[in-house]
């Protein structure tokens, strides 16, 4: 299992995500490119398979058992079975000690970082989208520590991400052929660095 | 067994590589086609609706400097301000007329909004009588199940005439999802209003405004809500600037610029990829313009 590697289609898709989403939009796709339309459909299908595989494997490696990637109790949110395949993310709640109702979420997200290219990111944020400013401020501190130009998931991707408030606590670059185990290692190392340095800031940010 | 798995993996890897290569080869021509579409759309807007391009090209915008670029309350209040023909912006009925034109286009078989936004003599006068209220307090059954509680619906438009009344409710969602029973309580509030203001005929329209024009959560439970996107709204407001005097014209275009930059995430600076983000909005401007003629 640990020898599994990232395929070629997923990073290529992420790298061109904005262009592809524009092309897939029915209002935008030129009418006379039927062969290319089939090719893109096949490409998206393959990239989706690879996205599901890498996310599910990383979820198992990072959140399964007693891996300690996130120093809190977590669950996994299940909206419907097709979420991962359609949206290319897995998410859940974070519960602090004695917390019955979660105030924060975690999210394993595939996207194209402006400065790093295709990547899988581990994002944390508040359950209720209140003020974004406190998380925006945290992002500014976190970015240099985890080695990224911007740790703000709202703006650090080349494409729309849908995030409002949150912070990228860890990321791993998705090069074709990279082993899943190496991705998990990158995420774990950066996540540890994040919680070592910013755990109390993160909890303050959650509390607004 | 192991050898078979290895062979299968190798085959799948080759297939993966071939597909990636084919797509990589297709990208330049696809990008060129998209660019061509962008340039065609821009040329058409430059020719037919040139003022609308300012909102895309300006670096400045209305709410960004205040740090309120994605504040739902700020967008709600400013939109209500624009829709109020008696407000100080000097745009008169233009924004409201464009919104109603949009509704007329989106609602199958509509006559109400088509008449109100049309060129008939009395249409403008009727639009001037539309009352616009931001964060309108309505009574709704309490979440606890006992009694009633006050809720605020984002924008409430009402037109009360002899024998006829029209209410339009706009629920604006920039980021947050809808709360439990929120939409149902507005539906009940509208019906209560209709009961309290008896008229021979009563019409209502519930509008759900989001960046992408999605349906409310809960699907069929909220089938009465008409989803509209910020792309559609921003294009409608851009058309409202057409023959408007200053400073209203710049004001509304600066607001469209806020929507473009911060909600639709269309950067002012063009590069090889960003032009793709502009296309949906540009096509909407053209589409709405075509429906005017």
Interface residues (C-beta under 8 A of the other chain):
Chain A: X7 X8 X9 X12 X16 X18 X19 X21 X22 X23 X25 X27 X28 X30 X33 X36 X39 X40 X42 X43 X46 X128 X129 X132 X133 X158 X160 X164 X176
Chain B: X13 X16 X17 X19 X20 X22 X23 X24 X26 X27 X29 X30 X31 X33 X34 X37 X67 X70 X175 X176 X265 X273 X274 X276 X277 X279 X280 X283
